Amino acid sequence: MFLSRMENHCFLLFVFVFQAIFILILYRGGPSRVFRGFVEAPQVVVDYSKRHDVYTNLSLFTRAPNEDAMPYCSAQSPVLVGPLTITFKVLPSERMIIKRNPFVQSGGHYKPPHCFPRYKSAILVAYRNQEKYLRHLLYYIHPFLQRQQLSYTIYLIQQVGTGSFNRAKLLNVGVREAMKDEEWDCLVLHDIDVVPENDYNLYICDEYYPKHMASAMDKFQYTLPYKSFFGGVSALTPEHYMKMNGFPNTYWGDGGETDDIATRIHLAGMKIVRTSPHLGRYRVMDYNEETEILDPWRRPPSQHNTRKTWKADGMNTLQFRLLSRTKHPLYTKITVDIGYVPPFS
């Protein structure tokens, strides 16, 4: 009798614990959300004095003999190593980058040859005659993404003409054109002159909120320049992007649009989540530390009233002329005429 009562109590305790776990999973948005910490980041202190080549162990990924019977990719890639060696001293040739990335298909598309990917990410880069930056980025970003076992495509959105550069509008164009190709899980908006330093910085979206990934750039001594900063690299689901009406179309020249974007996120009822600084580290090309110390980076002043304009300036008012869409060996180039900066804007 005594044992029977004990067994009864143990069974009830088991049921209680199981229900608690089940409720936690529902509350947090599914099992992937609950255990995401185990997938996204190593649970140890990262030692950046010990770095690895970005192409380390990629040769372990070989083509499966039967694609129809491929398993899903593991929740955490087996080849992640953490800190990576990043240098811009030697400019890689396009031929060399192609040779080192044999599974990248025409248009800069890749899917793991050995397993079925769990995530699909579009990498969107606003571009204007920055060939040197482009080659450095492609050399590092292709193997970086392959290490994470993602399906991805790299899109280059090129602005023509001699008018002021409009990064935010080009990214709106990129989102619209990329979504014609695939139902992407994640849109990664990437500056052309920054390279990630840690392959545990996963290029996937947060389930609930826009994610700022470049949370620690060497240009800013690996700290945020200010609280609302959203520049460098960010990741949004298509739903996030449309909920905030995309990016503004009216910022011509450098600076300003990142504050507008941060404000839009909050006005749309969301918040910014950030990759932890020990993972979200980035090197900036042509960054001169001495110059930065003498002339520190400052938050650009904004002449826009985002609270009044965000619903009428974005994806719902985007206008452009598509000039060409070309598949190159390492990327898809989308060339557009986005107009010019209006007088007195």
PyMOL commands that set and color helices and strands:
alter all, ss='L'
color gray80, all
select helices_A, chain A and resi 2-28+31-34+36-40+58-60+67-69+94-100+131-147+167-178+218-220+238-243+257-267+289-294+306-309+315-317
alter helices_A, ss='H'
color red, helices_A
select strands_A, chain A and resi 109-110+120-127+151-159+186-190+194-196+211-212+216-217+233-236+273-274+281-284+321-327+332-337
alter strands_A, ss='S'
color yellow, strands_A
deselect
rebuild
show_as cartoon
